[in-house]
């Protein structure tokens, strides 16, 4: 039996790994552990660890909450220390991490420094913030890469990763998206969402541009309010600058055309997404998931720079944090109803499962080597 730990720190990355966890736990040859940390533990963001507990896994471990007033490097250090203690206790054979958060980086560091295989989901991607550097750092620590598309694979090869350890499987959250079949009216009733037509707005801090965040989010919120449309707003992540965004959101608190939530259960959120008029903001949601359903998206600012290809993702309208540009984009949003298949076909969980069943994979040399492309 192989012991595998999945690290999850946010509502978003849990959605990316959930289908894989559910697939693997059906096989008695795998013992699945879930290490829960980060935003999941924060009441301000909806205490989303409860959604993980509701899914009924046998081995869930809740780490100690970390003071969010600390800087990112301090949060990383505390995550490394806590996760290291956990790993030494359960002695896993593999650690699964996703994406580009400091919790994932902590998981990869602990694995690499303790001779434990590290598997990374959705590495090799390009984006416009410090997240990209974190993502690439995780990739250099990881032994196996489960990527969304061929472009990501080529990026990892360029970084010196072994092509034989890079597997193009698509994005695992699409597995759930294509199988999701909840009743939209029941979800609206549960969350007290009063309007039939709505857009979804999610805006995160850009850490490298935090000095401009106040003026940027003010312009965005002005455009949202003045558009006179209905919006479901999801809180930003807990990166540096989120308090600036929350300050602007106070202006929309009593607006009858706004429903604001710290978080929404993943499957329910997908149903809301599937029925939305459009998505606006700077979340990767607008780059990846909206294309699966063909939902028009207004991507604002630099946070996702390099992650999209407008030639193939015709549901995207990209603008800067400019009031007039955002208002114009909202007025013209009906021109962007297109579907995209850049991130998988909905069977990522099965593909990853078949790869992990291969006994040869578990005989891979734990010591990585740089593979030159020259």
C-alpha positions in Angstrom: 0.0 0.0 0.0 1.3 3.5 -1.0 0.6 6.4 1.4 -0.2 9.6 -0.5 -0.8 13.0 1.2 -2.7 15.7 -0.6 -2.0 19.3 0.6 -4.8 21.8 0.3 -4.7 25.4 1.4 -7.5 27.1 -0.5 -11.1 26.5 -1.7 -9.7 26.7 -5.2 -7.0 24.1 -5.0 -9.3 21.6 -3.2 -11.5 21.8 -6.3 -8.5 20.9 -8.4 -7.6 17.8 -6.4 -10.9 16.5 -5.2 -11.7 14.2 -8.2 -8.2 12.7 -8.0 -8.6 12.0 -4.2 -12.0 10.4 -4.8 -10.6 8.2 -7.7 -7.6 7.0 -5.7 -9.4 6.2 -2.5 -11.5 3.6 -4.3 -8.3 1.5 -4.7 -7.1 -0.3 -1.5 -3.5 -0.1 -2.9 -3.5 3.6 -1.9 -3.9 5.1 1.5 -5.1 8.7 1.2 -4.3 11.5 3.7 -5.5 15.1 3.4 -3.5 17.9 5.0 -5.7 21.0 5.4 -4.1 24.4 6.0 -4.1 28.0 4.8 -7.4 29.8 4.0 -9.5 26.7 4.8 -9.0 27.4 8.5 -10.0 31.1 8.5 -13.5 32.0 9.6 -13.3 35.2 7.5 -13.1 33.1 4.4 -15.9 30.7 5.3 -14.0 28.0 7.3 -14.0 25.9 4.1 -12.3 22.9 5.9 -15.9 22.0 6.7 -16.6 21.2 3.1 -13.7 18.8 3.1 -15.0 17.1 6.2 -18.4 16.8 4.7 -16.9 14.7 1.8 -16.3 12.0 4.4 -12.6 11.1 4.0 -11.0 8.9 6.6 -7.8 10.8 7.3 -8.1 14.5 7.4 -5.6 16.6 9.4 -6.2 20.2 10.2 -3.0 22.2 10.8 -2.8 25.0 13.3 -4.1 28.3 11.8 -1.3 30.8 11.0 -1.5 34.5 11.7 -2.4 36.1 8.4 -0.7 39.4 9.5 2.6 37.7 8.9 4.5 38.3 5.6 4.4 35.5 3.0 7.9 34.3 3.8 7.0 34.0 7.5 3.8 32.1 6.5 5.8 29.8 4.3 8.3 29.1 7.1 5.5 28.2 9.6 3.8 26.0 7.0 7.1 24.1 6.4 7.6 23.5 10.1 4.0 22.3 10.7 3.9 20.1 7.6 7.3 18.6 8.4 6.2 17.4 11.8 3.1 15.8 10.2 5.0 14.1 7.5 7.5 12.6 9.9 4.6 11.1 11.8 2.7 9.4 9.0 5.8 8.7 6.7 4.1 9.0 3.3 5.4 7.7 0.0 4.2 10.7 -2.0 3.0 14.3 -1.5 0.6 15.8 -3.9 0.5 19.6 -4.3 -1.3 21.9 -6.6 -0.5 25.2 -8.3 1.3 28.1 -6.9 0.5 28.9 -3.3 2.9 29.1 -0.4 1.2 26.0 1.2 2.0 24.0 -1.9 5.6 25.3 -1.9 5.9 24.2 1.7 4.7 20.8 0.8 7.1 20.4 -2.0 10.1 21.6 0.1 9.3 19.1 2.9 9.0 16.3 0.4 12.2 17.1 -1.5 14.2 17.5 1.7 12.9 14.2 3.2 13.3 12.0 0.1 9.6 11.7 -0.5 8.2 11.8 -4.0 6.5 15.1 -4.9 3.7 15.3 -7.5 2.7 18.7 -8.8 -0.6 19.4 -10.5 -0.8 22.2 -13.0 2.8 23.2 -13.1 4.5 24.7 -16.2 2.0 27.5 -16.6 2.7 31.2 -17.0 1.0 34.0 -15.1 1.6 37.6 -14.2 2.6 37.7 -10.5 4.8 36.2 -7.9 2.6 33.1 -8.2 4.6 32.2 -11.4 7.9 32.1 -9.5 6.4 30.0 -6.8 4.8 27.6 -9.3 8.2 27.2 -11.1 10.0 26.7 -7.8 7.5 23.9 -6.9 8.1 22.3 -10.3 11.9 22.2 -9.7 11.2 20.4 -6.4 8.7 18.0 -7.8 9.5 14.5 -9.2 6.3 14.1 -11.3 4.3 16.7 -13.1 0.6 16.4 -14.0 0.0 19.3 -16.4 -3.0 20.8 -18.2 -1.8 20.9 -21.7 1.1 20.5 -24.1 2.3 24.1 -23.7 2.8 23.5 -20.0 4.8 20.3 -20.8 7.1 22.2 -23.1 7.6 24.9 -20.6 8.8 22.3 -18.0 11.0 20.6 -20.5 12.6 24.0 -21.1 13.1 24.3 -17.4 15.2 21.1 -17.4 12.5 18.6 -16.3 12.5 15.0 -17.6 9.9 14.6 -20.3 9.3 11.1 -19.1 8.0 12.4 -15.8 5.6 15.0 -17.3 2.1 13.8 -18.0 -0.5 15.8 -19.9 -3.7 15.0 -18.1 -5.8 18.2 -18.2 -7.1 20.1 -15.3 -8.8 17.9 -12.7 -11.5 20.4 -11.7 -12.9 19.9 -15.2 -13.7 16.3 -14.2 -16.2 17.7 -11.6 -17.4 20.5 -13.9 -18.5 18.1 -16.6 -20.2 15.7 -14.1 -21.8 18.5 -12.0 -25.6 18.4 -12.1 -27.1 20.4 -9.3 -30.3 22.4 -9.4 -29.6 26.1 -9.8 -32.8 27.2 -8.1 -32.0 25.2 -5.0 -28.6 26.7 -4.8 -29.9 30.2 -5.2 -32.4 29.5 -2.4 -29.8 28.1 -0.1 -27.5 31.1 -0.6 -30.4 33.6 -0.7 -29.5 34.9 -4.2 -32.5 37.0 -5.2 -31.9 37.6 -9.0 -32.3 35.4 -12.0 -29.6 36.9 -14.1 -26.2 37.8 -12.7 -22.4 38.0 -13.3 -19.7 36.6 -11.1 -16.9 39.0 -9.9 -13.7 37.8 -8.3 -10.7 40.1 -7.9 -7.4 39.1 -6.1 -4.4 41.2 -5.1 -1.5 41.4 -7.4 1.4 41.3 -5.0 4.0 42.9 -7.3 1.6 45.8 -7.9 0.3 46.3 -4.3 1.3 50.0 -4.4 -1.3 50.5 -7.1 -3.9 48.2 -5.7 -6.0 50.9 -4.0 -6.5 53.0 -7.2 -7.0 49.9 -9.3 -9.7 48.3 -7.2 -11.5 51.6 -6.8 -11.8 51.9 -10.6 -13.0 48.3 -10.9 -15.6 48.7 -8.2 -16.8 52.0 -9.7 -17.4 50.2 -13.0 -19.2 47.3 -11.3 -21.6 49.6 -9.5 -22.2 51.8 -12.4 -22.9 48.9 -14.8 -26.2 48.4 -13.0 -26.1 44.7 -13.3 -26.5 41.9 -10.7 -23.3 40.4 -9.3 -22.3 37.5 -7.1 -19.0 38.5 -5.5 -16.6 36.0 -3.9 -14.0 37.3 -1.5 -10.4 37.6 -2.7 -7.7 35.3 -1.5 -5.7 36.2 1.6 -2.6 37.6 -0.1 -1.0 40.9 0.9 -3.4 43.7 -0.1 -6.6 41.8 0.4 -7.6 44.3 3.2 -7.5 47.1 0.5 -10.0 45.2 -1.6 -12.2 44.5 1.4 -12.2 48.2 2.1 -13.6 49.0 -1.4 -16.1 46.2 -1.1 -17.7 48.0 1.9 -19.2 50.4 -0.6 -21.3 47.5 -2.1 -22.4 46.0 1.2 -26.0 47.3 1.1 -26.3 47.3 -2.7 -29.4 45.3 -3.7 -27.8 44.2 -6.9 -24.9 42.6 -5.1 -24.7 39.2 -3.3 -21.3 38.8 -1.6 -19.8 35.6 -0.1 -16.6 34.5 1.6 -16.8 31.2 -0.2 -19.3 28.9 -1.9 -19.2 25.1 -1.9 -17.2 24.1 -5.1 -19.9 22.1 -6.8 -22.5 24.7 -6.1 -20.2 27.4 -7.3 -19.8 25.5 -10.6 -23.6 25.5 -11.1 -23.7 29.2 -10.5 -20.8 29.6 -13.0 -22.6 27.5 -15.6 -25.6 29.8 -15.4 -23.8 33.1 -15.2 -24.2 35.8 -17.8 -20.4 36.5 -17.6 -17.4 36.5 -15.3 -15.3 39.5 -14.5 -12.1 39.9 -12.5 -8.5 38.6 -12.4 -9.0 35.0 -11.2 -7.7 32.0 -13.1 -11.3 30.9 -13.1 -11.9 33.3 -16.0 -9.0 31.8 -18.0 -9.7 28.1 -17.4 -13.1 27.1 -16.1 -15.3 29.7 -18.0 -14.1 28.3 -21.3 -15.4 24.8 -20.4 -18.9 26.2 -20.2 -18.5 28.9 -22.8 -19.1 31.7 -20.3 -17.9 35.2 -21.5 -15.1 36.6 -19.3 -13.6 40.1 -18.7 -10.1 39.5 -17.5 -8.8 42.6 -15.8 -5.1 43.6 -15.4 -1.9 41.7 -15.4 -2.5 38.8 -12.9 -3.1 36.2 -15.6 -0.6 37.6 -18.2 0.8 34.8 -20.3 -1.7 32.2 -19.2 -4.2 32.7 -22.0 -4.2 32.6 -25.8 -6.8 34.8 -27.3 -6.5 32.9 -30.6 -8.1 29.8 -28.9 -9.9 31.3 -25.9 -12.3 33.5 -27.7 -14.5 33.9 -24.6 -12.0 36.3 -23.2 -12.0 40.1 -23.3 -8.8 41.5 -21.6 -8.7 45.0 -20.3 -6.6 47.1 -17.8 -7.9 48.5 -14.6 -9.5 51.4 -16.4 -13.1 52.5 -15.7 -14.1 53.3 -19.3 -12.5 50.1 -20.7 -14.3 47.9 -18.1 -17.7 49.6 -18.7 -17.2 49.1 -22.5 -16.3 45.5 -22.0 -19.4 44.9 -19.9 -21.6 46.5 -22.6 -20.1 44.3 -25.3 -19.8 41.0 -23.3 -22.4 39.2 -25.4 -19.8 39.0 -28.2 -17.7 36.5 -26.3 -19.8 33.3 -26.0 -17.3 30.6 -27.0 -16.1 27.3 -25.6 -12.5 26.3 -25.1 -10.9 22.8 -24.7 -7.4 24.0 -23.7 -7.4 22.4 -20.3 -8.6 18.8 -20.6 -11.5 16.5 -21.4 -12.9 15.7 -18.0 -10.9 12.5 -17.3 -7.9 13.8 -15.5 -8.6 11.8 -12.4 -8.6 8.5 -14.3 -5.5 9.4 -16.2 -3.6 10.2 -13.0 -4.8 7.0 -11.4 -3.6 4.9 -14.2 -0.2 6.6 -14.1 0.1 6.0 -10.3 -0.8 2.3 -10.7 2.4 1.8 -12.8 4.9 0.1 -10.5 7.8 1.5 -12.5 6.8 5.0 -11.4 7.5 4.1 -7.8 11.0 2.9 -8.7 12.0 6.4 -10.1 15.3 7.7 -8.7 14.4 10.2 -6.0 17.4 12.3 -7.0 16.4 14.6 -9.9 18.7 15.6 -12.7 18.6 18.6 -15.0 17.9 17.6 -18.5 19.4 20.0 -21.0 17.5 20.9 -24.2 20.8 21.8 -25.9 
